[in-house]
């Protein structure tokens, strides 16, 4: 999973995505405040990333003017083959 800063609906946010087979798959985002990031390096990342990523988000779809990206549920959030334990195994 990769993350970056972006402008989503004209608000500063962190976006989380994966690159698979040359395609970007968005996992989600969270809105943040610029004042939370105090170092010069973080301020530079915000400035550079928001120039590249200016998105709109509505109904689980991200748009950047040219492309549409649907929000996905990553594989590691899905439960694997979990078998229920019997009550005798718990004793």
ABEGO torsion letter per residue (X at the ends): XBBBBBBBGGBBBBBBBBBBGGBBBBAEBBBBBAAABABAAAAAAAAAAAAABBBBBBGGBBBAGABBBBBBBBAAABBBBBBBBBAAAAX
